[in-house]
């Protein structure tokens, strides 16, 4: 019985903080990325290690790929369709996302730099 009260007192602040965050209905920060021949716009994004973000990715012209192994992203970007990808980076560093669908002569230069601080 003593231990139950003790545990309840320890957990009370944690539960209160969790309840306040969910009451606010906070959405993760959104970053909009557009794929078009032969670039991603923006060409560089910065994320914080451990912060959940939503990447909102679209294609402006043809089908592109969006591949970034460290964040476990591998998706097709179809014109007129938006992909909302929620990620939480766990490793700091600089990573490169690529288009993995051949989209024309400049395809090999189509990259997005992701900096995780």
N, C-alpha and C positions, 0 to 999 in steps of 0.2 A: 504494500500500500504506500509506504514512504517513497519507494522508487518510482511509482507511477506519478505521484505529485511532482517529484523532482524532474522527471522526464517531461512532464507537461509544462513546467516552468521553463525548461531549456528550449522546448520547441515553440513556445508561444511567439517569441519575436520573429522566428523564421516563417511561421504560418501567417503572421500579420503582414510581413513584407510581401510574401507571395500573393496574398489576397489583394493587397493594394495594386500590385502590378496587373493582375488579371482584371480587376475592377476598371482600370484605366483602358483596358482593351488595346494596349500598345502593339502596334504592328512593327515588324523589323524595318530598319532603314531600307529604302528601295533605291536601286541604281539602275537606270535605264541605259541599255546598250543596243545600238542599231548595227546590224550587219549589212554591208552593201559592197558591191564590187569596188575595190579590193581592199576593204578596211573594216575595222570595227570602230565605232564612234561611241564613246571616247576611246582613244588608243591605250590609255592607262587608267586603272582604277586602284584605289587604296582601301584596304580593309584592315580591321583590327582583329588580331588573334582572339578567338573566343566570342566575338560578336556575331550574332545571327543577322544576316542581311538577305534581302530578296533581290535577285538579279532578274530584271524584266527585259527580256531579249526578243528582238524582232528582226525580220529580214525585210529590207526595202525593195529588193528586186528579184532575186532568184533563190533557190534553195541553197542554204549554206549549212555548214556544220558548226557546232560549238563544242570543242573538246578541251577539257582541262583536268588531267588526271589527278593532281593533288587535291582538288575539291570534288572529285568523283562526278564530274560533269561530262556527259556525252549525249548530246541531243541534236536533233535536226531543227533547223529554222526555216519554216515554210512561209513564203510571202503571205501576208494577211493574217497570220496566226501569231499570237504572243505566247512566249514561254516564260513562266514565272518560276524561277529556281531559287529555293531557299537553301542557303549554305551557312555553315559555321566553321571558318578556317581554324584548324588546330595547330598549324605549324607556320612560324614566321618565315618570310623569304620572298623572293621574286620569282614569279611563275609566268609561263606563257600559254595563253589559250590560242588555239588554232582553228581555222576552218578546215574540216576534214571531209568536205565534199568539193570535188573539182568544180570551180565556178568560172574558169576562164584563165587567160594568160597570166594574170597577176595573182593567181590563187596562192602561190607559195609565199607571198609577202603578207598575207592576211593574218595578222596576229594581234592579240590584245595582251598587254602586260598587266599582271595582277600583283600588286605589292601588298604583302601581309605584314603589318607591323606588330 
